[in-house]
Amino acid sequence: MEAFFIATALVALAEMGDKTQLLALVLAARFRKPWPIVLGILAATLVNHGLAGAVGAWVTTFAGPQLLRWLLGASFIAMALWMLIPDKLDAGQADHGLRWGVFGTTVMAFFLAEMGDKTQIATVMLAARYDSWLWVVIGSTLGMMLANAPVVWLGERITRKLPMRMVQSTAAVIFLVLGLLAILAPAG
């Protein structure tokens, strides 16, 4: 359960102010249909983070404990630094037609926006760190939903009231601590 709780908290924090959270806001403003958007975010996240979790579990099959410890530590520290750089939504990111409807457009936009994103990479790292990649994927998906569903329903009112810099700094500190713990912990 530790993997679940850590994945949930880290991904929820990492998602604050992230480009996919901005994408959720854009989709909500454009389509004004929260349920298909939230369900699309859920579907895209489950597939994307499921793949990320599988990659993280796969890495542990060829990386020995020493190498894995250093890779994870360096990755968590890099993630801490990355958290301090605010995301911006790329122009045209949500400008997909309604060819697939609101749900399909959300799934496609979210899946593509999440590729190589902080939360996807965090899911890979957490799945490599913990033996239960399924709990990591469930936790990271819940974290995404905790960060994005309120944005879809309440929109800009929420994002204006949250001190994004403080949320991002807190997430950076957590990733830094995890990185240092990974490096300093005995391999085994």
N, C-alpha and C positions, 0 to 999 in steps of 0.2 A: 504493500500500500504506500510505502514511502515514495516509490517511483511515480505513482499516480498523483500524490499530493504535490511533490516537487514539480512535476511536469505541468500540472494545472496552474500553480502559482507563477512559475517562471514564464510560461507562455502567455498567461493573462497580462503579466507586467510587460513583457517584451512587445506585446501587441499594441500597447498604448501609444498612440501617435504613429503607428506603423502605416505603411502604404496600403495594406489590406484593410485597416480600420478606416482609412480615408476613402477607400473604394466602397466600403459598406455605406458610408455616409453619402457618397455620390449616387450609388444605386438606390438608396432610400429616397433621396431627393428627386431622382429622375422618374422612378416607377411608382412610388407611393403605395407599394403592396408589400408590407413587411413579412408576411408568412412565406411567400415563395422565395424572398431574398434570404431569410434566416435559414430555411430548409436548403437552399442552394449553397449557402456558406457551410452548413453542416456536411452536406454531401461532398463538396470539394475538399474540405478539411480532412474528412475521414479517408478519402482516397490519397490525398497528398501526404498526410502525416502517416498513413499506413505504409506507404512506400518508403517514407523517410525512416520509420521505425524498423522496417525490414533491412534497409541499408545499414543502419546502426548495429543491428544484431549480427548482420553478415560480417561487418568489420571485425567483430570480436573473434571470428573463426580463424583469421589469419594473423592478427596482431597479437603478439605475446603481451603478458601483463605489463612489462616495463615500457614497451613501445606505446601500448594503449594508454597507460597512465600519463605519459608525456604528451601524446596527441590530444587527449581529453583536456589536460591542464592548459595546454597552449590554446586549444580551441575555445575553452570557456573564458580565458583571459582576452582573446581576440573578440569574443562576443561582448565582453564587458566594454571594450573600447568602441565597438560598433554601436552599442546601445546609446552612446553619447552623441551619435550623429543622427539628427532627426530625419525621418523619411518624408518624401514629397511624392504625391501621386504623379506618375508620368502622364504627359499630355496624351489623350486618346485612350488611356488605360480602360476606362469604362465605356468607351464609345463604340460598343459592339451593338449591332442592330438587334431588333427583336425577333430575328429569324428563329431563335430557339425559345422564345417566350422569356418571361422574367426569371423563372427558375433556371432554365438552361443557360441564359446569359450570365446569371450570377455564378453558376457552377463553372463555366468556362473562364470567366474573368477572374474569379477567385483562385481557381486551380493554377492558372498561368501566373497570376501576381504572386502566388505563394512559392513558386519555383525559385530556389536559391535565397529565399527570404530568411530573416533572422529566426522566425519561429520554426521554419522547416529545418534549418540547420541545428537549432537547439533540440529539436525532436530526434535528429540523427545522433547527436552527442549524448542525449539522455538515454536513448535506447542502447547505445554502446556502453554506457556507464552501468545501467541496471540490467539484471538478468531477465526481467519481465518487460519485453518491448511492447506487449499488448497493453499493459497498464500505462506505459508511457504514452502510447498513441491515444488511449482513452482520456488520459489526463491532459495531454496537449490539445486535444479536440475540445474538451470542456473549457480549457483556458481560452481558446479562440472564441468559443461561443460566449463566455462571460465578458469578453472584451468587445465583441462585435454586435451581439444581439441588442444590447441596450442602445447602441449607436443607431441601429436600424429603426428601433421604435421611438427613441427620444431625440435622435439627431444631434444637432449642433448644441443643444442646451447642455448636454453632458460634457462634450468635449471642451466647451468654453469654461466650465467650472472646475475641471480637473487640472491641477498644476502639472502639465506634461513633463516639464523639466525635472520635477521632483520624482515623478513616477519612473522616468527613464534613468535617473541617477540611482534610484533604489534598485532597479533591475540590474544596472551595471555593477553595483556593489555585490549583489547576490551572485552574479556570474563570476566576478573576480574571486570571491570567497570559494566558490565551487572549484575554480581553476587552481587556486592555491592548495585546496584540500586534495585535489586529484594528484598534484605534483608531490606534495609532501607525504601523502599516505603511502604506507609500505605496499609494494606490488605483491599480489598474491592471488 
